[in-house]
């Protein structure tokens, strides 16, 4: 009977989720909002359809573990190294500034110093789960701002873990110094062991289990649970354990296959996570907290992105990159609820504060999902107000050195640009690489490659570098807004050279052709055409394909 009741609960919850998702999709809103609404409807605030709260909680934790496992699988260590400095500085800086300002706001709203500390900490951290999901849906995890965002969110997760260790120590009465020293010693012992396992023991095991895709899938799931449980036993938490489990498999040849097979399972349990999040919403006593809810929501939606924008600008990054990365911190994390729950358990925070944090969480999650999805368009609207942040002095000094008679402009070095650069160098024509990642331009300059730092989506920047004087412009940035701005500018200057731009869809490509593009790169279509050409050349001959492989490698 208990099993039938649980089956009914899961079934009715997903029926409500399906109906809510159709409505939300019709309104062109993120489906996460539908899942949270499902939790509100099925939770104790309204119809109380979910009696097996413990089961749903475990399922939601599995979803979090699978998400971080897939994040670890796709973690590119070269990319992390490239943005490690800015990720660390931005992550620490945002935590410090947000917590200090949040503490002041809480005091001004009339909360006690102790409650203000809890609220400041709770509203400091952004949700890695939500951000990674949206970046993945947008295919922006490998973009510059996406790599930086994931980097500083992981830094924040590490800080949140330290804070949770401290809260647990306070509850248990164990001295903080003892807890932190114990965790540090465990980390020093575990990291070399995991490195040895991932580099020496896992490769032959994976070679064996990969002979069967089903066996590979089962092994990957078992490995995720095994490492997560081991690290959880040592006090690092299931989330960190699942992330590291994915990292240990990320260097294998089979990480993409594992990710593809785990993704449907991850999405199922993640839906449960967001539904459970909605069940936490309580309407009791919220009428007296309307003003704090509004103030904290605006602070998180506006203040956090602004703090990240300023920090990244101070580190030399373009305002566009800072703004896009800033939109990813405009919500609160699952750690927020854990921190407040710990305060309630210790008797230092009243239960009504959980309702406050939950409402702020739902509002910011809903709004930030819109911000992340449309961040490029929003930046274009706000661009006139952010011009004062642009690096004019860098432009002036670089223009004199690099832009007198350039025949070829390569816009965007990451991804495709690295391949095109070799072909451009063989053309024996003057060229310049333009990118808005300062680290990329510095590394190129050190290698003696002409490079320029700036935003090619800005007409003023295009004017200053005299883009219309070039003979060939190659843009590898697959952003329709950037491509459109570039083409409109060149059309206004009656550009007679060749311009190649990049977009994601056929519709965007048609618009670019209408604006005068010589050729438009649609990655999926271009790769398909290339394979078709290779098929004509090689047919079914195995040795011909092997020859092509050697040429690529």
C-alpha positions in Angstrom: 0.0 0.0 0.0 2.9 2.3 0.8 4.4 1.6 -2.6 1.2 2.4 -4.4 0.8 5.6 -2.5 4.3 6.7 -3.4 3.7 5.8 -7.0 0.5 8.0 -6.9 2.4 10.9 -5.4 5.2 10.8 -8.1 2.6 10.4 -10.8 0.4 13.3 -9.8 3.4 15.5 -9.3 4.6 14.9 -12.8 1.1 15.3 -14.2 1.0 18.8 -12.6 4.5 19.5 -13.8 3.6 18.6 -17.4 0.5 20.8 -17.4 2.5 23.7 -15.8 5.3 23.2 -18.2 3.0 23.5 -21.2 1.6 26.7 -19.8 5.0 28.2 -19.0 6.4 27.2 -22.4 3.4 28.9 -24.1 4.4 32.1 -22.2 8.0 31.6 -23.4 9.3 31.4 -19.8 12.0 29.0 -18.5 10.6 25.6 -17.5 12.3 25.8 -14.1 9.4 28.2 -13.1 6.9 25.5 -13.9 8.7 23.0 -11.7 8.8 25.4 -8.8 5.1 26.2 -9.3 4.4 22.4 -9.2 6.2 22.2 -5.8 4.0 25.1 -4.5 0.8 23.4 -5.7 1.7 20.0 -4.5 3.4 21.1 -1.3 2.0 21.9 2.2 1.2 25.5 1.2 -1.8 24.4 -1.0 -2.9 20.9 -1.6 -0.3 18.9 0.4 -0.1 16.1 -2.2 3.4 15.1 -1.3 3.4 13.1 2.0 6.6 11.2 1.3 8.9 14.3 1.7 11.9 12.2 2.7 11.7 10.2 -0.5 11.4 13.3 -2.7 14.3 14.9 -0.8 16.6 12.0 -1.5 15.6 12.0 -5.2 16.3 15.8 -5.4 19.8 15.2 -3.8 20.4 12.5 -6.5 19.6 15.1 -9.1 22.1 17.5 -7.7 24.7 14.8 -7.6 24.1 13.8 -11.2 24.2 17.4 -12.4 27.6 18.0 -10.7 28.8 14.7 -11.9 28.1 15.7 -15.6 29.7 19.1 -14.8 32.9 17.3 -13.7 32.8 15.1 -16.8 32.8 18.1 -19.1 35.4 20.1 -17.1 38.2 21.2 -19.4 41.3 21.6 -17.2 43.0 23.9 -19.8 39.9 26.2 -19.7 39.9 26.2 -16.0 43.6 27.1 -15.9 43.0 29.9 -18.4 40.4 31.6 -16.3 41.5 30.3 -12.9 42.8 33.7 -11.7 39.8 35.8 -12.6 37.4 33.0 -11.3 39.2 33.0 -7.9 39.3 36.8 -7.6 35.7 37.3 -8.8 34.4 34.5 -6.6 36.1 35.7 -3.4 35.4 39.4 -4.2 31.7 38.8 -4.9 31.3 36.9 -1.6 33.1 39.6 0.4 31.2 42.6 -1.1 27.8 40.9 -1.2 28.0 39.7 2.4 29.2 43.1 3.8 26.6 45.0 1.8 23.9 42.4 2.6 24.7 42.7 6.3 24.2 46.4 6.2 20.9 46.1 4.3 19.6 43.6 6.8 20.5 45.9 9.7 18.7 48.8 8.0 15.6 46.7 7.6 15.5 46.2 11.3 16.9 42.6 11.7 19.1 41.8 14.6 22.9 41.5 14.1 22.8 37.7 14.4 19.9 37.3 11.9 21.6 39.8 9.6 24.8 37.6 9.5 22.7 34.6 8.5 20.8 36.5 5.9 24.0 38.1 4.5 25.7 34.7 4.1 22.5 33.1 2.7 22.1 35.8 0.0 25.8 35.7 -1.0 26.0 32.4 -2.9 24.6 31.8 -6.4 23.2 28.4 -7.5 25.7 26.4 -9.4 22.9 23.9 -10.3 20.7 26.5 -11.9 23.5 28.4 -13.7 25.1 25.3 -15.1 21.7 24.1 -16.4 21.0 27.4 -18.2 24.5 27.7 -19.6 24.3 24.1 -20.8 20.9 24.8 -22.4 22.4 27.9 -24.2 25.6 25.9 -25.1 27.6 28.7 -23.4 29.5 26.5 -20.9 32.6 26.9 -23.2 32.1 30.6 -23.9 34.5 33.0 -22.0 31.9 34.3 -19.6 30.5 30.7 -19.1 33.9 29.3 -18.2 34.5 32.2 -15.8 31.1 31.8 -14.3 31.5 28.1 -13.6 34.9 28.8 -12.2 33.9 31.4 -9.6 30.7 29.4 -8.8 32.9 26.4 -7.9 35.1 28.7 -5.8 31.9 29.8 -4.0 30.8 26.3 -3.5 34.1 25.6 -1.8 33.6 28.6 0.5 30.0 27.5 1.2 31.3 24.0 2.2 33.8 25.7 4.6 30.9 27.7 6.1 28.7 24.6 6.5 31.6 22.8 8.2 31.8 25.8 10.6 28.1 25.7 11.3 28.2 22.0 12.0 31.1 22.6 14.3 29.2 25.2 16.2 26.2 22.8 16.6 28.4 20.0 17.7 30.6 22.1 20.0 33.8 21.1 18.2 36.3 24.0 17.9 36.4 25.5 14.4 40.2 25.2 14.2 39.9 21.4 14.7 37.3 21.0 12.0 39.2 23.0 9.4 42.5 21.3 10.2 40.9 17.9 10.0 39.3 18.8 6.6 42.6 20.1 5.3 44.5 17.0 6.2 41.8 14.8 4.6 42.0 16.8 1.4 45.8 16.5 1.3 45.6 12.7 1.6 42.6 12.2 -0.7 43.7 14.3 -3.7 46.9 12.3 -4.6 44.9 9.1 -4.2 42.2 10.3 -6.6 44.8 11.5 -9.0 46.5 8.1 -9.0 43.2 6.3 -9.5 42.1 8.5 -12.4 45.4 8.3 -14.2 46.6 4.7 -13.5 43.6 2.5 -12.5 40.6 3.9 -14.3 41.9 3.8 -18.0 42.2 0.0 -18.2 38.9 -0.5 -16.4 37.2 2.0 -18.7 38.7 0.2 -21.8 37.1 -3.0 -20.6 33.6 -1.7 -19.6 33.4 0.5 -22.8 33.0 -2.7 -24.9 29.4 -2.5 -23.8 27.6 0.8 -23.7 25.2 -0.5 -21.1 28.1 -1.7 -18.9 29.8 1.7 -19.3 26.6 3.5 -18.2 26.2 1.2 -15.1 29.9 1.6 -14.2 29.7 5.4 -14.5 26.6 5.6 -12.2 28.3 3.2 -9.7 31.5 5.3 -9.8 29.6 8.5 -9.2 27.8 7.0 -6.1 31.0 5.4 -4.8 33.2 8.5 -4.9 30.3 10.7 -3.6 29.8 8.4 -0.7 33.5 8.1 0.1 34.0 11.9 0.2 30.8 12.4 2.0 32.1 9.9 4.7 35.2 12.1 5.0 33.0 15.2 5.5 33.2 16.8 2.1 29.5 16.4 1.1 27.8 14.5 -1.6 27.9 17.4 -4.0 31.7 17.8 -3.9 32.1 14.1 -4.1 29.9 13.8 -7.3 31.8 16.7 -8.9 35.2 15.0 -8.2 33.8 11.7 -9.5 33.1 13.4 -12.8 36.5 15.1 -12.9 38.2 11.7 -12.5 36.5 10.5 -15.6 36.8 13.7 -17.6 40.2 12.8 -19.0 39.0 9.5 -20.5 38.0 8.9 -24.2 34.5 8.0 -23.1 33.4 11.1 -21.1 31.1 12.3 -23.9 29.4 8.9 -24.1 28.9 8.8 -20.4 27.5 12.3 -20.3 25.0 11.5 -23.1 23.8 8.5 -21.2 23.6 10.1 -17.8 21.8 13.3 -19.0 18.2 11.9 -19.2 18.6 10.4 -15.7 20.0 13.7 -14.5 17.2 15.7 -15.9 14.5 13.5 -14.3 15.9 13.9 -10.8 16.7 17.6 -11.4 13.0 18.2 -12.0 12.3 16.6 -8.6 14.9 19.0 -7.1 13.1 22.1 -8.3 9.7 20.7 -7.3 11.0 20.1 -3.8 12.4 23.6 -3.8 8.8 24.8 -4.5 7.4 22.8 -1.6 9.4 24.9 0.9 7.4 28.0 0.2 5.2 28.9 3.1 2.8 31.9 3.0 2.4 32.1 6.8 3.6 35.5 8.2 4.9 36.7 4.9 2.6 39.8 4.8 4.9 41.5 7.4 8.0 40.8 5.3 6.9 42.3 2.0 9.4 45.2 2.2 12.4 43.0 3.1 11.4 40.6 0.3 11.4 43.4 -2.3 14.6 44.9 -1.0 16.6 41.7 -0.9 15.2 40.6 -4.3 16.3 43.9 -5.9 19.7 43.7 -4.2 20.4 40.2 -5.6 19.0 40.9 -9.1 20.8 44.2 -9.5 23.5 44.4 -6.8 25.2 41.0 -7.4 25.6 41.4 -11.2 26.9 45.0 -10.7 29.5 43.8 -8.1 30.7 41.1 -10.6 30.8 43.6 -13.4 32.9 46.0 -11.4 35.3 43.3 -10.2 35.9 41.9 -13.6 36.3 45.3 -15.1 39.0 46.0 -12.5 40.7 42.8 -13.6 40.8 44.1 -17.2 37.9 42.3 -18.7 35.5 44.0 -21.1 32.2 45.2 -19.6 30.3 42.8 -22.0 32.1 39.8 -20.4 31.5 41.2 -16.9 27.9 41.8 -17.5 27.2 38.4 -19.0 29.0 36.7 -16.1 27.2 39.0 -13.6 23.8 37.8 -14.8 24.7 34.3 -13.6 24.8 35.4 -9.9 21.4 37.0 -9.8 19.8 34.3 -7.7 20.4 32.5 -4.4 21.8 29.0 -3.9 20.5 25.8 -2.4 23.1 26.5 0.3 21.0 29.5 1.3 18.2 27.2 2.6 20.7 24.9 4.3 22.4 27.9 6.1 19.0 29.3 7.3 17.9 25.8 8.3 21.1 25.5 10.4 20.3 28.8 12.1 16.8 27.7 12.9 18.0 24.4 14.3 20.4 26.3 16.6 17.7 28.6 17.8 19.4 31.7 16.5 17.0 32.3 13.6 13.1 32.3 13.7 11.2 30.0 11.3 9.6 33.0 9.5 13.0 33.8 8.0 12.9 30.6 6.0 9.7 31.8 4.3 11.5 35.1 3.5 14.5 33.3 2.0 12.2 30.9 0.1 10.2 33.7 -1.6 13.3 35.7 -2.4 14.8 32.5 -3.8 11.8 31.8 -6.1 11.6 35.4 -7.3 15.4 35.6 -8.0 15.5 32.1 -9.6 12.7 33.0 -12.0 14.1 36.5 -12.9 17.7 35.3 -13.2 16.6 32.5 -15.5 15.2 35.1 -17.8 18.4 37.3 -17.4 20.7 34.4 -18.3 18.6 33.3 -21.3 18.5 36.8 -22.8 21.7 38.3 -21.4 23.1 39.2 -24.8 20.0 41.1 -25.8 19.8 42.9 -22.4 23.4 44.0 -22.7 22.7 45.5 -26.2 19.9 47.6 -24.6 22.1 48.7 -21.7 25.3 49.1 -23.7 24.9 53.0 -24.0 24.9 53.2 -20.2 28.0 51.1 -19.9 30.3 52.9 -22.4 32.1 54.7 -19.5 33.5 51.3 -18.4 35.1 50.5 -21.8 38.9 50.6 -21.9 39.6 53.7 -24.1 43.2 54.0 -23.0 43.9 50.4 -24.1 42.4 51.1 -27.5 44.5 54.2 -28.1 47.8 52.5 -27.2 47.1 49.4 -29.2 45.6 51.0 -32.3 48.8 52.9 -33.0 50.9 49.7 -32.9 48.6 47.2 -34.6 46.1 48.8 -36.9 47.6 50.9 -39.6 47.2 48.6 -42.7 45.6 45.3 -41.7 44.2 43.3 -44.5 42.6 40.5 -42.5 40.7 40.7 -39.3 40.0 37.6 -37.2 37.3 38.3 -34.7 37.3 35.9 -31.8 40.2 33.5 -31.1 38.5 30.8 -29.0 37.3 27.6 -30.7 37.3 28.0 -34.5 39.7 31.0 -34.4 42.6 28.8 -33.2 42.3 26.7 -36.4 41.8 29.6 -38.7 44.8 31.5 -37.4 47.2 28.9 -39.0 45.5 29.3 -42.4 45.6 33.1 -42.1 49.3 33.1 -41.3 49.9 31.1 -44.4 48.2 33.8 -46.5 51.2 36.1 -46.0 48.9 39.1 -45.4 48.8 41.5 -42.5 46.3 40.5 -39.9 45.1 41.2 -36.4 43.2 38.9 -33.9 40.5 40.7 -31.9 39.1 39.2 -28.7 37.5 40.6 -25.5 39.4 38.1 -23.3 42.5 40.1 -22.0 44.4 36.9 -21.2 44.0 35.7 -24.7 45.3 38.9 -26.2 48.2 39.0 -23.8 49.2 35.4 -24.7 49.0 36.1 -28.4 51.1 39.3 -28.0 53.7 37.2 -26.1 53.8 34.8 -29.1 54.3 37.8 -31.4 50.8 37.5 -32.9 49.1 40.9 -33.6 46.2 41.1 -31.2 43.7 43.7 -30.1 41.4 43.7 -27.0 37.8 44.9 -27.5 34.2 44.2 -28.1 33.4 43.7 -31.8 29.7 44.1 -31.0 30.3 47.8 -30.4 30.1 50.1 -33.5 32.4 52.7 -31.9 35.1 50.1 -31.4 34.7 48.9 -35.1 35.1 52.6 -36.1 38.2 53.0 -34.1 40.0 49.9 -35.4 38.8 50.9 -39.0 37.3 47.5 -39.6 35.9 48.7 -42.9 39.4 49.3 -44.3 40.2 45.5 -44.2 39.9 43.2 -47.2 38.7 40.2 -45.3 36.8 39.9 -41.9 36.3 36.5 -40.3 34.1 36.4 -37.2 34.1 33.1 -35.3 31.8 34.5 -32.6 28.4 32.6 -32.9 26.4 35.5 -31.6 23.6 36.8 -33.8 23.7 40.2 -32.1 27.4 40.6 -32.7 27.2 39.5 -36.3 24.2 41.8 -36.9 26.1 44.8 -35.4 29.1 44.1 -37.5 27.2 43.7 -40.8 25.1 46.9 -40.2 28.3 48.9 -39.5 30.0 47.5 -42.6 26.9 48.2 -44.8 26.8 51.8 -43.6 30.5 52.2 -44.6 29.8 50.6 -48.0 32.3 47.8 -47.3 33.5 46.1 -50.5 35.6 43.3 -49.0 34.5 39.9 -47.8 32.9 39.3 -44.4 32.3 35.9 -42.9 30.2 35.7 -39.7 28.9 32.9 -37.4 25.4 32.2 -36.0 23.6 29.3 -34.5 20.4 28.9 -36.7 19.2 29.0 -40.3 16.9 32.0 -39.5 19.9 34.0 -38.1 21.9 33.1 -41.2 19.2 34.3 -43.6 19.1 37.6 -41.7 22.9 38.0 -42.0 22.9 37.3 -45.7 20.2 39.9 -46.1 22.5 42.4 -44.3 25.3 41.7 -46.7 27.3 38.8 -45.3 29.6 37.1 -47.9 29.3 33.8 -46.1 27.6 32.7 -42.8 29.0 29.8 -40.7 26.3 27.7 -39.1 28.5 25.1 -37.3 26.2 22.1 -37.6 25.5 22.7 -41.2 29.1 23.4 -42.1 30.3 20.3 -40.4 27.7 18.2 -42.2 28.8 19.7 -45.6 32.4 18.9 -44.8 31.6 15.3 -43.9 29.6 15.0 -47.2 32.7 16.3 -49.1 34.9 13.8 -47.3 32.5 11.0 -48.2 32.8 11.8 -51.9 36.6 11.7 -51.6 37.0 8.6 -49.4 33.8 6.5 -49.9 34.1 3.4 -47.8 37.9 3.0 -48.0 39.2 2.6 -44.5 42.8 3.7 -45.4 41.5 7.0 -46.8 39.8 7.8 -43.6 42.9 6.9 -41.6 44.9 9.2 -43.8 42.5 12.1 -43.0 42.8 11.3 -39.3 46.6 11.7 -39.4 46.3 15.0 -41.2 44.0 16.4 -38.5 46.1 15.1 -35.6 
